[in-house]
């Protein structure tokens, strides 16, 4: 869990639809905590490395990664 902007604790779940992801890395550049990565990611059926969140516990659930994804392959859910 990470601490949100108001001091409350945020639990985030980042889900990447591996079949939609084309490994463009726009989410990697958009993440303010540098948590999105293509490193160590498996290849999808189309042969692309897929994005993943390296540490959901550190995620602040800003959803910048999901907003930047041109294929809508990322969803971010948060619990406060």
N, CA and C of each residue as an Amber inpcrd file, in Angstrom:
protein
   240
   0.8350000  -1.1900000   0.0000000   0.0000000   0.0000000   0.0000000
   0.8710000   1.2410000   0.0000000   0.4330000   2.2360000  -0.6780000
   1.1520000   3.4980000  -0.6760000   0.2540000   4.5740000  -0.0910000
   0.8540000   5.6930000   0.2560000   0.1120000   6.7990000   0.8450000
  -0.3060000   7.7470000  -0.2600000  -1.5990000   8.0580000  -0.3130000
  -2.1260000   8.9590000  -1.3250000  -1.8310000  10.4050000  -1.0080000
  -2.3370000  11.3150000  -1.8170000  -2.0480000  12.7380000  -1.6720000
  -2.6600000  13.3490000  -0.4200000  -3.7300000  12.7410000   0.1000000
  -4.3630000  13.2690000   1.3030000  -3.8700000  12.5640000   2.5640000
  -2.8780000  11.6950000   2.4180000  -2.3480000  10.9830000   3.5570000
  -3.0500000   9.6640000   3.8300000  -4.0630000   9.3240000   3.0170000
  -4.7490000   8.0490000   3.2060000  -4.0010000   6.9500000   2.4510000
  -4.2300000   5.7230000   2.8550000  -3.5510000   4.6030000   2.2160000
  -4.3400000   4.1370000   1.0040000  -3.6290000   3.8610000  -0.0700000
  -4.2370000   3.4610000  -1.3300000  -3.7290000   2.0650000  -1.6950000
  -4.6510000   1.1740000  -2.0010000  -4.2830000  -0.1400000  -2.5200000
  -4.7040000  -0.1660000  -3.9810000  -3.7440000  -0.3770000  -4.8520000
  -4.0160000  -0.3520000  -6.2810000  -3.8540000  -1.7370000  -6.8840000
  -4.7000000  -2.0130000  -7.8740000  -4.5690000  -3.2160000  -8.6740000
  -4.4330000  -2.7870000 -10.1270000  -3.2880000  -3.1010000 -10.7130000
  -3.0190000  -2.7460000 -12.1020000  -3.1250000  -4.0170000 -12.9320000
  -4.0190000  -3.9910000 -13.9260000  -4.2300000  -5.1570000 -14.7800000
  -3.8890000  -4.7860000 -16.2210000  -3.0670000  -5.5980000 -16.8320000
  -2.7020000  -5.3910000 -18.2370000  -3.2690000  -6.5570000 -19.0490000
  -4.0860000  -6.2270000 -20.0390000  -4.5890000  -7.2460000 -20.9510000
  -3.4500000  -7.5620000 -21.9080000  -2.8060000  -8.6920000 -21.6840000
  -1.6000000  -9.0400000 -22.4420000  -1.8530000  -9.2120000 -23.9320000
  -3.0450000  -9.5870000 -24.3090000  -3.3320000  -9.7680000 -25.7370000
  -3.5350000  -8.4370000 -26.4580000  -3.9230000  -7.3920000 -25.7440000
  -4.0860000  -6.0740000 -26.3570000  -2.7920000  -5.2620000 -26.3460000
  -1.9230000  -5.5290000 -25.3860000  -0.6910000  -4.7460000 -25.2290000
   0.2570000  -5.0190000 -26.3930000   0.8000000  -3.9170000 -26.9590000
   1.7560000  -4.0660000 -28.0550000   3.1630000  -3.6100000 -27.6580000
   3.3690000  -3.3920000 -26.3680000   4.6970000  -3.0620000 -25.8730000
   5.2300000  -1.7250000 -26.3190000   4.3660000  -0.7430000 -26.5140000
   4.7980000   0.5730000 -27.0050000   5.5490000   1.3800000 -25.9400000
   5.3790000   1.0320000 -24.6780000   6.0780000   1.6560000 -23.5390000
   5.6050000   3.0740000 -23.2080000   4.4900000   3.5080000 -23.7440000
   3.9700000   4.8270000 -23.3540000   3.6130000   4.8460000 -21.8730000
   3.1450000   3.7300000 -21.3560000   2.8120000   3.6370000 -19.9330000
   4.0630000   3.7440000 -19.0620000   5.1720000   3.2070000 -19.5540000
   6.4290000   3.2500000 -18.8030000   6.8540000   4.6970000 -18.5860000
   6.7630000   5.5020000 -19.6250000   7.1300000   6.9130000 -19.5220000
   6.1310000   7.7430000 -18.7370000   4.8840000   7.2940000 -18.6730000
   3.8390000   8.0690000 -17.9970000   3.8050000   7.8590000 -16.4900000
   4.3350000   6.7690000 -16.0010000   4.2380000   6.4450000 -14.5720000
   5.1450000   7.3510000 -13.7400000   4.5600000   8.1530000 -12.8370000
   5.3740000   9.0680000 -12.0260000   6.2490000   8.3530000 -10.9990000
   5.9320000   7.1160000 -10.6830000   6.7200000   6.3420000  -9.7210000
   7.6690000   5.3610000 -10.4180000   7.6900000   5.3740000 -11.7560000
   8.5390000   4.4880000 -12.5630000   8.3130000   3.0150000 -12.2250000
   7.0380000   2.6320000 -12.1040000   6.6900000   1.2620000 -11.7420000
   6.3330000   0.3910000 -12.9390000   5.9130000   1.0050000 -14.0340000
   5.5600000   0.2300000 -15.2180000   6.8430000  -0.1460000 -15.9590000
   6.8910000  -1.3870000 -16.4270000   8.1020000  -1.8710000 -17.0740000
   7.7650000  -2.8940000 -18.1600000   8.6870000  -3.0540000 -19.0710000
   8.6160000  -4.1210000 -20.0660000   9.6690000  -5.1830000 -19.7660000
  10.5490000  -4.9050000 -18.8190000  11.6210000  -5.8230000 -18.4660000
  11.0700000  -7.0960000 -17.8390000  11.5300000  -8.2200000 -18.3030000
  11.1160000  -9.4980000 -17.7430000   9.6980000  -9.8980000 -18.0820000
   9.0880000  -9.1620000 -18.9740000   7.7060000  -9.4440000 -19.3390000
   7.6400000 -10.5650000 -20.3620000   6.5740000 -11.3490000 -20.3040000
   6.4290000 -12.4130000 -21.3040000   5.9980000 -11.8370000 -22.6550000
   6.1850000 -12.6210000 -23.6990000   5.6970000 -12.2290000 -25.0190000
   4.2480000 -12.6730000 -25.1580000   3.4340000 -11.8260000 -25.7900000
   2.0450000 -12.2230000 -26.0260000   1.9620000 -13.0160000 -27.3440000
   0.7540000 -13.3600000 -27.7420000   0.5590000 -14.1780000 -28.9450000
   1.0540000 -13.4860000 -30.2160000   1.1040000 -12.1560000 -30.1950000
   1.5810000 -11.4030000 -31.3580000   3.0980000 -11.2020000 -31.3480000
   3.7560000 -11.6610000 -30.2660000   5.2060000 -11.5440000 -30.1680000
   5.7050000 -10.2780000 -29.5090000   4.8190000  -9.5060000 -28.8840000
   5.2140000  -8.2760000 -28.2030000   5.4910000  -8.5350000 -26.7310000
   6.4960000  -7.8260000 -26.1770000   6.6800000  -7.8330000 -24.7290000
   5.5380000  -7.0220000 -24.1420000   4.9540000  -7.5120000 -23.0740000
   3.8160000  -6.8130000 -22.4890000   4.2260000  -6.0430000 -21.2420000
   3.5440000  -4.9470000 -21.0110000   3.8230000  -4.1130000 -19.8470000
   3.3520000  -4.8060000 -18.5800000   3.9580000  -4.4150000 -17.4670000
   3.5160000  -4.8970000 -16.1670000   3.9040000  -3.8800000 -15.1120000
   3.2040000  -3.9270000 -13.9900000   3.5310000  -3.0760000 -12.8530000
   4.5150000  -3.8490000 -11.9830000   5.6880000  -3.2860000 -11.7650000
   6.7390000  -3.9770000 -11.0280000   6.4470000  -4.0710000  -9.5360000
   5.6620000  -3.1190000  -8.9940000   5.4060000  -3.1060000  -7.5500000
   4.0600000  -2.4450000  -7.2640000   2.9860000  -3.2410000  -7.2250000
   1.6550000  -2.6780000  -6.9830000   1.5460000  -2.0200000  -5.6090000
   2.3370000  -2.4660000  -4.6450000   2.2940000  -1.8790000  -3.3060000
   2.7490000  -0.4200000  -3.3200000   3.5910000  -0.0550000  -4.2740000
   4.0820000   1.3220000  -4.3680000   3.2370000   2.1820000  -5.3000000
   2.2990000   1.5740000  -6.0050000   1.4580000   2.2970000  -6.9710000
   0.5180000   3.2630000  -6.2410000   0.4070000   4.4830000  -6.7560000
  -0.4720000   5.4970000  -6.1550000  -1.8220000   5.5830000  -6.8590000
  -2.0760000   4.6880000  -7.7840000  -3.3520000   4.5760000  -8.4930000
  -3.7380000   5.8510000  -9.2380000  -2.7570000   6.5190000  -9.8110000
  -3.0330000   7.7420000 -10.5760000  -3.6530000   7.4200000 -11.9400000
  -3.4110000   6.2260000 -12.4300000  -3.9350000   5.7260000 -13.7060000
  -3.3700000   6.4580000 -14.9290000  -2.2420000   7.1310000 -14.7820000
  -1.6060000   7.7610000 -15.9430000  -1.2500000   6.7140000 -16.9850000
  -0.8500000   5.5340000 -16.5270000  -0.4970000   4.4590000 -17.4570000
  -1.6980000   4.0690000 -18.3080000  -2.8510000   3.9440000 -17.6750000
  -4.0720000   3.5540000 -18.3920000  -4.5190000   4.6430000 -19.3640000
  -4.3750000   5.8840000 -18.9560000  -4.7740000   7.0060000 -19.8170000
  -3.8830000   7.0790000 -21.0570000  -2.6010000   6.8090000 -20.8980000
  -1.6590000   6.9040000 -22.0170000  -1.7330000   5.7170000 -22.9710000
  -2.2820000   4.6000000 -22.5280000  -2.3010000   3.3950000 -23.3590000
  -3.2250000   3.5840000 -24.5690000  -2.6780000   3.5420000 -25.7880000
  -3.4970000   3.7670000 -26.9730000  -4.4400000   2.6000000 -27.2830000
  -4.2020000   1.4530000 -26.6570000  -5.0120000   0.2730000 -26.9320000
  -5.9480000  -0.0910000 -25.7800000  -6.0220000   0.7620000 -24.7770000
  -6.8640000   0.5230000 -23.5950000  -6.6040000  -0.8520000 -22.9900000
  -5.3370000  -1.2170000 -22.9140000  -4.9500000  -2.5260000 -22.3950000
  -4.7400000  -2.5210000 -20.8830000  -4.7570000  -1.3360000 -20.2570000
  -4.4500000  -1.2320000 -18.8270000  -5.6480000  -0.6970000 -18.0690000
  -5.9550000  -1.3450000 -16.9520000  -6.9560000  -0.8300000 -16.0240000
  -6.3150000  -0.7020000 -14.6480000  -6.7180000   0.3350000 -13.9420000
  -6.2250000   0.5590000 -12.5830000  -7.4260000   0.6910000 -11.6660000
  -7.4630000  -0.1430000 -10.6560000  -8.5300000  -0.0890000  -9.6620000
  -7.8930000   0.2850000  -8.3370000  -8.5830000   1.1220000  -7.5750000
  -8.0170000   1.5080000  -6.2860000  -9.0330000   1.3760000  -5.1690000
  -8.5130000   1.0580000  -4.0080000  -9.3020000   1.0120000  -2.7730000
  -8.6410000   1.9620000  -1.8060000  -9.4330000   2.7660000  -1.1420000
  -8.8890000   3.7140000  -0.1600000  -9.2780000   3.2540000   1.2200000
